[in-house]
Amino acid sequence: MRWAVISDIHADAASLRLVLKDAGKAGAKRIICLGDTVGYGPQPAEAVALVRKSADVCLMGNHDAAVSRIRGTHDFQRIAALAAKKHSSMLGADDIAWLSDRPYLHVEKNAAGETAFACVHGEFLSPGAFNYIIEPRDAMPSFAVRGERLMFVGHTHDPGVFVLDAGGTPVRKPPRSFRLQDGCRYIVNPGSTGYPRHGECASSYCIYDDSSQTVEFRTLPFDMEDYCGRMDRADMVKARWLGYALEEQKEAKTAAKAAAAARKRRILTAVLAAAALAASAAALCVAVQRLMDRSSGAGEDEAAVETPSAQAEEDSGLQEEDTEDGQSGGDIDGGGIDGGAGEAQTPAGDEATAEPSAPEADAPAGCRSIDSARNYMTPPQRKGPPRSRRRKPAKGVKPRRGSRKTGS
């Protein structure tokens, strides 16, 4: 079974709700309150109603006894005495009667009916005296009068553990979760739900699990600003330390916000630097790609320039040959030469079948036809027989220089 052990609520219903909710999430099946349901705080009626509804056991605390008028406030500080008097006027008769009926000591049994632990508000030697266990020596009387292995006390608002081993000398340990060891006995203070006066400004309580033999300390944030606001609205007198605690908490919140803002700035700076680096890398990649493209394009241009040049040289040679052919003074056909008329000789046997050739009107002797002239004027596109098949002038015949003009 799992128990939630809480103490010193001190009329702070808001903090009590948070603790009960957390205990439920932690799997607690029973709630044990070590006393001081009222005193100091701004919500005595709400706190009493919530404890009566939620706690399985609630013990008598010194502030409960003062508010229910079982004992006086002669040993109280002025603020505590004023709060007890005010709470007495704020509670109904039924709540006062319930407070006055709280037990001073409780021994909890487990599911098997065996003793699980004992609990009291102050100390076990004289529960009604509400003495404090602050130092290890203060724990010795309680260890002496009780035989339980595990005991719980409140009252000091200071969470911690007093351990008694085989050596017989108790030692105070900080409020850290632990497992019960053979040969050791323990007095555990869970701290306070409300009105935290020691160390960290937080609500604290304990979870005891008898199956695993562990005690777990649990803490929850305590909103001092909200608490002081509720105290002001309830017209409760505030202790001076509350003002100091409030200022410390405000400073802590401001520092936390500044640290968070600085952390966000560092993250943003890192992101921007990474983005700038990525942009630079992308720009470098683009520049390299452009350079590679330009290099490739320059190679293609050089190849393109070299090809027309070679073609131009070849065409130039063809033109020179054509020029020499044009200067021969006549047309060459089938190896015969006509130096004057420029007409081809036709064999006698072919006269009947030969087609008459179209006369080249106005074409000077020794000149090309118009179609040949056109081919000559556009040498890059000229298509003719391979150079090896071009006819050469007959030996011994000196070509005449003729006019290069074409009749048109």
C-alpha positions in Angstrom: 0.0 0.0 0.0 1.0 3.6 -0.6 0.4 6.3 2.0 0.7 10.1 1.5 1.9 11.7 4.7 1.3 15.5 4.8 1.6 18.1 7.6 1.2 21.7 8.5 -1.3 22.9 6.0 -1.9 26.2 7.9 -5.1 27.3 6.2 -3.6 27.2 2.7 -6.3 25.4 0.7 -4.7 26.2 -2.6 -1.4 24.5 -1.8 -3.3 21.6 -0.2 -5.2 21.0 -3.5 -2.0 20.8 -5.4 -0.5 18.3 -2.9 -3.6 16.1 -2.9 -3.7 16.1 -6.7 0.0 15.1 -6.9 -0.5 12.4 -4.3 -3.3 10.9 -6.3 -1.0 10.8 -9.4 1.6 9.1 -7.3 -0.8 6.3 -6.4 -1.4 7.1 -2.8 -4.4 5.1 -1.3 -4.5 6.8 2.1 -3.8 10.3 3.3 -2.4 10.9 6.8 -2.3 14.5 8.1 0.1 15.2 11.0 -1.8 18.3 12.2 -1.9 22.1 12.1 -4.7 22.2 9.5 -5.3 25.9 10.6 -3.1 28.8 11.7 -1.3 31.6 9.9 -3.0 31.2 6.5 -5.8 32.9 4.6 -8.3 30.1 4.1 -9.1 28.2 7.4 -12.6 27.1 6.5 -11.7 25.9 3.1 -8.7 24.0 4.4 -10.7 22.3 7.2 -13.4 21.3 4.7 -10.8 19.8 2.3 -9.0 17.9 5.0 -12.2 16.5 6.4 -13.1 15.3 3.0 -9.8 14.0 1.8 -7.7 12.8 4.8 -8.1 9.3 6.3 -6.4 10.4 9.5 -5.8 13.9 10.8 -3.9 14.6 14.1 -4.0 17.4 16.5 -1.5 20.2 16.0 -0.6 23.1 18.4 -2.4 25.6 16.1 -5.5 23.3 15.9 -5.5 23.2 19.7 -5.2 27.0 20.0 -8.0 27.7 17.4 -10.3 25.2 19.1 -9.4 26.8 22.4 -8.1 23.6 24.0 -5.0 25.4 24.9 -3.9 29.0 25.1 -1.5 31.0 22.9 0.9 32.1 25.7 3.8 30.4 24.0 2.9 31.6 20.5 4.6 34.5 18.7 2.4 37.6 18.3 1.5 36.9 14.6 0.6 33.2 15.4 -1.6 34.3 18.3 -3.4 36.9 16.2 -4.0 34.4 13.4 -5.3 31.7 15.9 -7.8 34.3 17.3 -8.9 35.4 13.8 -9.4 31.8 12.6 -11.5 31.0 15.7 -13.9 33.7 14.5 -13.8 32.6 10.9 -14.7 28.9 11.6 -18.1 27.5 12.4 -19.0 25.6 15.5 -18.9 22.3 13.6 -15.4 22.9 12.4 -14.3 23.9 15.9 -15.7 20.8 17.3 -14.0 18.7 14.7 -10.6 20.3 15.4 -11.0 19.8 19.1 -11.6 16.1 18.6 -8.3 15.4 16.8 -6.1 12.6 18.2 -2.5 13.4 19.3 -1.1 10.0 18.3 -1.8 7.5 15.6 -0.5 4.0 14.7 -1.2 3.0 11.1 -1.8 -0.7 10.2 -1.0 -2.3 6.9 -3.4 -4.6 5.0 -2.3 -7.6 7.0 -3.1 -5.8 10.3 0.5 -5.3 11.2 2.0 -2.0 12.4 3.2 0.0 9.4 4.3 3.2 11.2 3.4 5.6 14.0 2.8 9.3 13.7 2.5 12.4 15.8 2.6 16.2 15.3 5.5 17.1 17.6 7.3 14.2 19.3 6.4 10.9 20.9 7.5 11.4 24.5 4.7 13.9 25.2 2.5 14.4 22.1 0.3 17.0 23.8 3.3 19.1 24.7 4.2 19.7 21.0 7.9 19.7 21.5 10.1 20.0 18.5 12.6 17.5 17.0 15.2 19.7 15.4 18.5 18.2 16.3 19.5 14.5 16.5 19.5 14.6 20.2 15.9 15.7 20.2 15.0 12.5 18.5 16.3 10.2 21.2 13.3 10.4 23.5 10.9 9.4 20.7 13.1 6.4 19.7 13.3 5.4 23.3 9.5 5.4 24.0 8.4 3.9 20.7 9.4 0.5 19.1 8.2 1.1 15.6 10.8 0.9 12.8 9.3 3.9 11.0 7.7 7.1 12.6 6.5 10.4 11.1 6.5 13.8 12.8 5.7 17.4 11.6 5.7 20.7 13.5 9.0 22.1 12.3 8.2 22.7 8.6 11.7 21.4 8.0 11.8 18.1 5.9 14.4 15.6 6.8 15.2 12.1 8.3 16.7 11.0 11.6 18.3 7.6 11.4 19.2 5.4 14.4 21.5 2.5 13.5 23.0 -0.2 15.6 25.5 2.2 17.0 22.7 3.8 19.0 23.4 7.5 17.9 20.8 9.2 15.7 22.0 11.0 12.6 20.1 13.7 10.7 19.9 13.1 6.9 18.7 15.5 4.2 15.2 15.0 2.7 16.0 12.4 0.0 14.1 9.4 -1.0 15.5 6.2 0.7 14.8 2.5 1.3 14.4 1.2 4.8 17.5 -0.9 5.9 17.6 -3.8 8.3 18.9 -2.8 11.7 17.9 0.9 11.3 15.0 3.0 12.6 13.7 6.2 11.1 11.9 9.4 12.2 10.7 11.2 9.1 9.6 14.8 8.8 7.7 15.4 5.5 7.9 19.2 5.8 4.9 21.5 5.3 2.2 21.8 2.7 1.6 25.5 3.5 3.6 28.3 5.1 7.1 26.9 4.1 9.7 28.5 6.4 12.8 26.6 5.7 15.1 26.3 2.7 13.4 26.1 -0.7 10.1 27.9 -0.9 8.1 24.8 -1.8 5.3 22.5 -0.5 6.6 19.1 0.5 5.2 15.8 1.7 6.1 12.1 1.7 4.9 8.9 0.0 5.5 5.7 1.9 5.3 2.3 0.1 5.3 -0.7 2.4 5.7 -3.2 -0.5 9.0 -1.7 -1.6 9.9 -0.3 1.9 10.7 3.1 0.5 10.0 6.7 1.6 9.8 9.2 -1.2 10.1 13.0 -0.6 8.0 15.1 -3.1 8.1 18.8 -3.5 5.8 21.2 -5.4 6.3 24.9 -6.3 4.9 27.4 -3.8 3.6 30.6 -5.3 4.5 33.2 -2.7 3.1 36.1 -4.6 -0.3 34.4 -4.9 -0.1 33.4 -1.2 0.7 37.0 -0.1 -2.2 38.3 -2.2 -4.6 35.9 -0.6 -3.3 36.9 2.8 -3.9 40.6 2.0 -7.4 39.9 0.8 -8.2 37.9 4.0 -6.8 40.8 6.1 -4.3 38.4 7.8 -1.2 39.8 9.5 1.9 38.7 7.5 5.2 37.8 9.1 8.2 39.8 8.0 9.9 36.8 6.5 7.1 36.5 4.0 8.1 39.8 2.5 11.7 38.7 2.2 10.6 35.4 0.7 8.4 37.2 -1.8 11.2 39.5 -2.9 13.6 36.6 -3.3 11.0 34.7 -5.3 10.4 37.7 -7.6 14.2 38.1 -8.1 14.5 34.4 -8.8 11.7 34.6 -11.4 13.3 37.7 -13.0 16.6 35.9 -13.1 14.9 32.8 -14.6 13.2 34.9 -17.2 16.5 36.7 -18.1 18.3 33.4 -18.3 15.5 32.0 -20.6 15.7 35.1 -22.8 19.5 34.8 -23.0 19.2 31.2 -23.9 16.7 32.0 -26.6 19.0 34.7 -27.9 21.9 32.2 -28.0 19.7 29.7 -29.8 18.5 32.4 -32.3 22.1 33.5 -32.9 23.2 30.0 -33.5 20.3 29.4 -35.9 21.1 32.7 -37.8 24.8 31.8 -38.0 23.9 28.4 -39.3 21.6 29.9 -41.9 24.2 32.4 -43.0 26.8 29.6 -43.3 24.3 27.6 -45.3 23.6 30.6 -47.6 27.3 31.2 -48.0 27.8 27.5 -48.9 24.9 27.7 -51.4 26.4 30.8 -53.0 29.8 29.2 -53.2 28.2 26.1 -54.9 26.4 28.4 -57.4 29.6 30.3 -58.1 31.5 27.0 -58.7 28.8 25.7 -60.9 28.8 28.9 -63.0 32.6 28.7 -63.3 32.4 25.1 -64.4 29.6 26.1 -66.9 31.8 28.9 -68.3 34.8 26.7 -68.6 32.7 24.1 -70.5 31.1 26.8 -72.7 34.6 28.2 -73.5 35.7 24.8 -74.6 32.7 24.4 -76.8 33.2 27.9 -78.3 36.8 27.1 -79.1 35.8 23.9 -80.8 33.1 25.8 -82.7 35.6 28.4 -83.8 38.1 25.9 -84.9 35.6 23.9 -87.0 34.5 26.9 -89.2 38.1 27.9 -89.6 39.0 24.5 -91.0 35.9 24.5 -93.2 36.8 28.0 -94.4 40.3 26.9 -95.3 38.9 23.9 -97.2 36.3 26.1 -99.0 39.0 28.6 -99.8 41.0 25.9 -101.5 37.9 24.9 -103.4 37.3 28.5 -104.5 40.9 28.7 -105.8 40.4 25.6 -107.8 37.1 26.9 -109.1 38.8 30.1 -110.1 41.4 28.2 -112.0 38.7 26.2 -113.7 36.9 29.5 -114.6 40.1 30.9 -116.2 40.6 27.9 -118.6 38.6 29.8 -121.2 36.0 27.1 -122.0 33.9 24.3 -120.7 35.3 20.9 -120.4 33.1 18.0 -121.4 34.1 14.4 -121.8 37.8 15.3 -122.4 37.0 17.6 -125.5 37.9 21.3 -125.5 36.2 24.1 -127.5 38.2 27.2 -127.2 35.9 29.5 -129.2 32.2 28.7 -129.3 32.0 27.0 -125.9 29.7 24.4 -127.2 30.1 20.7 -126.4 30.8 18.2 -129.2 28.1 15.6 -129.6 28.8 12.3 -131.3 27.0 11.7 -134.5 25.3 8.6 -133.3 23.7 10.4 -130.4 22.2 13.4 -132.3 18.7 11.8 -132.5 18.5 11.1 -128.8 20.4 13.9 -127.2 18.4 16.6 -125.6 19.2 20.1 -126.7 20.8 22.0 -124.0 19.4 25.3 -122.9 21.4 28.2 -124.2 23.1 30.4 -121.7 22.0 33.7 -122.9 24.2 36.7 -122.5 26.8 34.5 -120.8 30.3 35.5 -121.8 32.5 32.8 -123.2 34.5 30.9 -120.6 32.1 31.9 -117.7 29.9 29.6 -115.6 26.2 29.3 -115.7 24.0 31.3 -113.4 23.5 28.2 -111.2 27.2 27.7 -111.0 27.7 31.3 -110.2 25.2 31.0 -107.4 27.0 28.0 -106.0 30.3 30.0 -106.3 28.8 32.9 -104.4 27.9 30.7 -101.4 30.9 28.6 -100.9 30.1 27.4 -97.3 26.9 25.8 -98.6 28.3 24.6 -102.0 27.9 21.0 -102.6 29.9 19.5 -105.4 31.8 16.4 -106.3 34.8 15.5 -104.1 38.0 17.2 -104.9 39.5 14.0 -106.2 36.8 13.9 -109.0 37.2 17.4 -110.3 38.5 17.6 -113.9 41.8 19.1 -114.6 42.7 21.1 -117.7 44.4 19.1 -120.4 48.1 19.3 -120.5 49.5 21.8 -122.9 46.3 23.9 -122.8 46.8 27.3 -121.3 43.7 28.5 -119.6 42.4 31.9 -120.6 41.5 34.5 -118.1 37.9 35.3 -118.5 35.4 37.7 -117.0 34.0 36.5 -113.6 30.8 38.5 -114.2 27.7 36.5 -114.7 25.0 37.5 -117.0 21.8 38.1 -115.2 
